[in-house]
Amino acid sequence: MLALMASRNAGEVISLVQDNKVLPSLATLIVYYLTAPQWPTVSWAPFGLCGPQISTSSMSPKRTVGFLGFGRISQATLARLIPFGITDCLYTSNPNSTPTPSRDEDFAKRHGLSSLRRVDVNDLARKSDILFVLAPGGPLTRHLVNEEFLKKMKKTSVLVNTSRGTLVDSDALAKALREKWIWGAGLDVVEGEPNVTAEHPLVKEPRCIVLPHVGSGTFETRLGMATLAVQNLLAGIDGGDSHMPAALDLTNKL
């Protein structure tokens, strides 16, 4: 959803509708389209509020999605993206982790990808049409997406961060959007949240969609999270097995 919103200028659309302003640009058209009675009188423009397409087309037969981090969530995200017309996938992982070419080849075959490859961060930035940030937070991953990284990205690329806000340098991203190094950004997490006001540099960028960390915001998911927390608490008390797939080993820390 964030990728689609960021690529199709949803930030400009929302601000225009909310402010009810007429601006001297093609973005003005959305006001007419969405607020009667102006719609019937608007002059049509072929590229009004257009943006880069996620799926393949005759003019763009290849679409590459990139992942900064390629764990369970990234793989599930990729599987959901492929029906949109993604043909190739690049990812980068912890440099100390073991390469998994057999897993990647099997995944590509099962899901009909032309290629699935592990690359370095420079290639990831340069070649991704859509880039998802889905790596763990912490001091080792702080500002992995910085000014140097963003300058390498395509001008038509979209950055999506649904992991931790600290992975993306907010000031660098705001500059990248302002100076049009990339097309847009969709963020469910922001550095310094929840202290994100209307004056935040990313909130002020029309091609940046910011959501208040609601990626898990369904009744079913939150109930599942609560159930898992209780199960782990009981397992800790009773000495049973944890239900977390990657539980923290506290054996030598208690």
Number of C-alpha atoms within 10 A of each C-alpha: 8 22 20 18 19 27 28 20 22 20 22 20 20 15 14 19 17 10 9 13 11 14 11 8 9 14 18 20 22 19 23 19 16 12 11 10 10 12 15 9 10 14 8 11 9 7 9 13 18 12 16 17 16 23 17 15 11 6 6 10 11 16 21 22 24 30 27 25 19 22 13 9 13 19 14 11 14 18 17 12 15 18 12 12 17 24 22 19 26 23 23 19 18 12 8 6 7 8 12 10 12 9 10 16 15 12 16 19 12 10 14 15 17 14 15 22 16 19 14 13 19 14 16 25 27 17 19 24 26 28 25 26 23 21 23 16 14 11 9 9 15 17 19 18 21 17 19 12 18 25 17 17 25 18 17 17 24 28 28 24 23 19 22 22 21 21 26 26 18 21 14 20 26 22 17 21 20 18 10 15 19 23 26 33 32 25 26 18 23 26 17 10 13 10 8 15 11 8 8 14 17 25 18 17 19 20 27 29 25 21 15 12 17 10 14 10 9 10 9 10 12 12 11 12 13 11 12 15 15 13 17 18 15 14 14 12 9 9 10 12 12 17 14 11 6 7 10 8 7 7 6 5 5 4
